[in-house]
Every structure is written in structure tokens, then in C-alpha cells.
Amino acid sequence: MHDEIINNLNSILNRIENACIAANRDPDTVKLLLATKTVSAERIRIALQNGQTLIAENKVQELKEKFDVLKDSKHTNHFIGHLQSNKIKDILKYEVTCIQSVDRISLAEKLHQKLQLENKSMDIFIQVNTSGEESKFGAHPDETISLIREIAQLNTLKIKGLMTIGLFSAETEKVRHCFRLLKDIQQQIISLDIPNVEMTELSMGMSNDLETAIEEGATIIRVGTAVFGQRMYPDSYYWNENKEDKK
Ligand SMILES: *Cc1c(COP(=O)(O)O)cnc(C)c1O
């Protein structure tokens, strides 16, 4: 299991490097984030002991369960799952430094209230639904700018960029369209120069589409399967539950 993870990591790092070279980009401009849903803390620790530092969970419950085993291996925790507001206190407790999946004002407001009480701030990305699939979370592309204008008023939240999950499709051009759209929204926001908004990060690209994402300007790619192997649960289990909590 140890060697398998290390081999997989090496081949992902190669893919990133080759994609950067092909796209004329400096490989240092693309960060690898390990998406660790369903992966045991012991397996995650192997990656952390072999040079990886950035990991992310989709569920607060998993963050909690793995916290103790991982706390001695230096790393940074992002959060990439649908976040229910009643779980915010755990996000703070278990040392998440960036929530990539903020997609609604109600969540941002509750986060802000809690952060104010604790005298803290939080990096966030705005998740955008670029594929138009009903089943995916994220702000509608047409509503993203107004959402960002509102969230920018909340001074505990540091907006660092955008996140998206590309369309699941073997047709590269359809997937590329999602990433282009995210980049396009990023450029529009940069040109608006909204106070308290930094738009440096584009979190897009996963095991199957990271090359396309890098071509289109990703600064963070999120990889699970290609490092840790196939998961037992379908991803809909992580992406599609509690839709009623969206409002
Ligand atoms: C699971 C997950 C990933 C990684 O997906 P793989 O296809 O396993 O690489 C990336 N982003 C999010 C939001 C995820 O939930």
C-alpha cells in the first residue's frame, strides 16, 4: 500500500509537470491538493510523509475522525464539500484554513458571525457550477459576481479565488468549456477590482481532467482516485445530498 501510493504520487507529479510544460507554464504555479474522502488516515499519512502538504475533506465527520492521526504530520486542511451551516464550528475546531466550497450568502453570513465571535478570519473560494448539472453544488455562473460583491462586505472572509467541478465527460472540449467559464468569471472579477477580493486561485481539475484544467489556467488541482485508488462510494454520495440545505 505504501509503494502504491508513492508510485501514484510520482506519476501525478509527472502528469502535472508535463501538462505545465505543454501549456508553457511554470510547474511551481500549480499546487496539488489531495482529495481524501473515504481514504484512511494511515494512507493519507503516507502521502504527507512523502512530500505532500495540502489535503481536503468533503465531510466534517471525516475531518474529525482523521484529525488525531494526522495532527503530527505537518499539513494544511482545505474543505471541498457541501458545508451545512450547523457544522461551521467543527470546521474551525479542526483547523481548516480554507473553505473552497462557499456557494451561498446564507453560509457566508453564518461563517462570518462565527469567525467574528472567535476573532478569526478564513480564506474562502467561491464554488461555481460551471457544468449546469442540477446535481452539482455551486453558485450559478450568472450570479457569481453579485454573490462575491455581497460576501466581500464580510471582513472576516478572504476571497482568494474560485472552485469548480468540471462536467464528467469523455469529451474534452465539453470539460474545457467548464474550466474556460471559470477562468472567464475570474477575469471579470479581477477587472471589477472589488475591495477585499483577491482572485489569484483557480481550483479546477481532478484525476481525469487535470491536463485540460492546467491548460486553462488551474492553480490548484484536486486529486483523489489517481493517488489513493478507486473509492467504494459513488461521488453522488458526497455531492448530491441535502440539496434542501442549499437555500
Ligand atoms: C472527490 C473530489 C475530487 C477528486 O476527484 P478524483 O476524481 O478522485 O480525483 C476533487 N474535488 C472534489 C470537490 C471532490 O469531491
The ligand as an SDF file (V2000), in Angstrom:
LIG
                    3D

 15 15  0  0  0  0  0  0  0  0999 V2000
  -13.5140   13.6680   -4.8500 C   0  0  0  0  0  0  0  0  0  0  0  0
  -13.2470   15.0460   -5.2600 C   0  0  0  0  0  0  0  0  0  0  0  0
  -12.1390   15.3570   -6.0530 C   0  0  0  0  0  0  0  0  0  0  0  0
  -11.1470   14.3150   -6.5620 C   0  0  0  0  0  0  0  0  0  0  0  0
  -11.7450   13.5160   -7.5150 O   0  0  0  0  0  0  0  0  0  0  0  0
  -10.9240   12.3040   -8.2320 P   0  0  0  0  0  0  0  0  0  0  0  0
  -11.6710   12.0660   -9.4700 O   0  0  0  0  0  0  0  0  0  0  0  0
  -10.9660   11.1730   -7.2720 O   0  0  0  0  0  0  0  0  0  0  0  0
   -9.5450   12.7820   -8.4450 O   0  0  0  0  0  0  0  0  0  0  0  0
  -11.9440   16.6840   -6.3890 C   0  0  0  0  0  0  0  0  0  0  0  0
  -12.7910   17.6510   -5.9910 N   0  0  0  0  0  0  0  0  0  0  0  0
  -13.8750   17.4010   -5.2190 C   0  0  0  0  0  0  0  0  0  0  0  0
  -14.7630   18.5010   -4.8110 C   0  0  0  0  0  0  0  0  0  0  0  0
  -14.1310   16.0840   -4.8470 C   0  0  0  0  0  0  0  0  0  0  0  0
  -15.2140   15.8290   -4.0970 O   0  0  0  0  0  0  0  0  0  0  0  0
  1  2  1  0
  2  3  1  0
  2 14  2  0
  3  4  1  0
  3 10  2  0
  4  5  1  0
  5  6  1  0
  6  7  2  0
  6  8  1  0
  6  9  1  0
 10 11  1  0
 11 12  2  0
 12 13  1  0
 12 14  1  0
 14 15  1  0
M  END
$$$$
